[in-house]
Amino acid sequence: MNERWDGDRTGTGVSDGEAFAPPLRTLLEEMARPDWNTEQPEAHLLPHLQRWCARDGSPFELLTAAEEDTLFVVDLDTTRDTTNEHVRERVYGLISTIAEPTTVVVETRQGEVDIFDVTLALTPRQSTFPKGHGHLVRLRVHTA
């Protein structure tokens, strides 16, 4: 049997994921447009991130934020009470301050850095405008 996690006893799931696939296909089609990625993330997103990180008890210190190759890259450092096992939970709290109706998060780790690639999107069905748009945000959380 091919276990999918520790303790998996069946090695198989109960269905496919097609029920949630159509909006993801729409997002991929929208993202393929050369003008999909929205300009000025520092104006649209950064104030929300700064405000969340500056609040009392914030688990993160915002180190830098800048556009790099069409991505809005934000470097964060963990504060006193944030451990590696709590980073995801706390990052999702931060993401909620900039989330759009379609928000997709992909997490990876490189050395001592947890990376969260966040796609923020409004598709035409979610917007009053004829074309969708979005932002590509990379959150890099430096952990000790």
N, C-alpha and C positions, 0 to 999 in steps of 0.2 A: 504494500500500500504506500502511496505517496502522501505523507503527512503534509498538511498545509500550515500547521502550528503544533506546538507541543501538546500532546493529548488528543489530537484529531483521530477519531476512531473510524471515520467513514472514508476519508480521502476524496470525498466528492461533495458538492453543494446540492442545493435543493432546486435551483433554477438558474437561468441566465440573467443578465443585467439589463435586458432590452427595455424594460419599463422606464428606466431613467436615461436611456441612450439618446433619444431624439434631441433634447436640448443641448447635449454635449456635441452632437453632430452640427447643430446650428452654430454653436460657439466656434467650432473648428472652421466652419465655412466663413464666418465673420472675421476670424483672426487671420485668414489668408489674404484679406484685402490689404493692399499696400498702405492704405490710410487709416487702418483700424486703431492703431496704438495712439492714444491721445497725448497731445503736447502738454507741457508744463506740470508734470507731476509734483514738482516742488510747491507749486501754488495750490493745487487741488488736494494733495494728500499729506504733504509734510506738516502743515499746521495741526492736523488731527493726531498724527504720530507724536509730534512734539508735546502736545497737550497731555496725551495719555502717559507718556514717559515722564513728564514733569510732575505728575500728581503724587501726593503723599503715598508712600508704600509701594511705588511702582517697582516691578521686578527688573526693569531694564533702564539703562542709561543710553540715550541716543548719542552715538559717537559721531557718525557722519551720515550724510544723505546726498547723493548726487546721481546724475544720469551717466550711465556707462553703456555705450553700444545699444541704445534704445531701451535699456532696462533702468528702472529707478532702484538703485542699490542703497540699502539702509543697513548700516552697521550698528549693532546693539551689543552692549556688554551687560552681563547679568549682575544684579546687585546682591546684597548680603544674603538673602534667604531663598535664592533660586538655585535649585539643584538640577542636574541634567534630566532627571526623571520628570521634572515639572516644567521643563522648557516648552514643550508642545502646548500644554494647557494654557500657559501664560501668553504664548505667541498668538494663539487663537483669540484671546481677549484683545490683544493689540490689533489684530487683523479686523476684528469686528468694528473698529472705529473707521475703517476705510472700505468695508465690504460693499459690494454692489449686489443686485439681485442674482447675478451669477458670479460666484466666487469659487475658484478652484485652487487648491493648495497641494503642492508636491514637495515632500520633505526628503532631504538627503543630508549626509554628514561628511565633512572633509576635515580630518584631523580633529582639532578642538573647536570646530565651527559647525553649528547646526544651520543648514540652509533651507529656507522656505521660499520656494518660487510660487508667487501668488498672482493668479490671473483674475483681474477685476473686470467685469463686463456688464454692459447693457446690450441686449440683443434688440433688434427692431420690435419684437413683440413686447418687450419690457419698457420701451421708451416711447415718448410722444414724437420722437424724431424718426425720419424714414430710414436712417442708417444707424447701426449699432456702433459702439466704440468701447474702448477699455484701456486699462493700464497693465503693464508688466512690472511687478515689484519683486525684488529679491531681498529678503530679510536675512541677514547674516548675524547669527547670535553667537558671540564669542563666549565660550564657557571655560571655566578653569579645570 
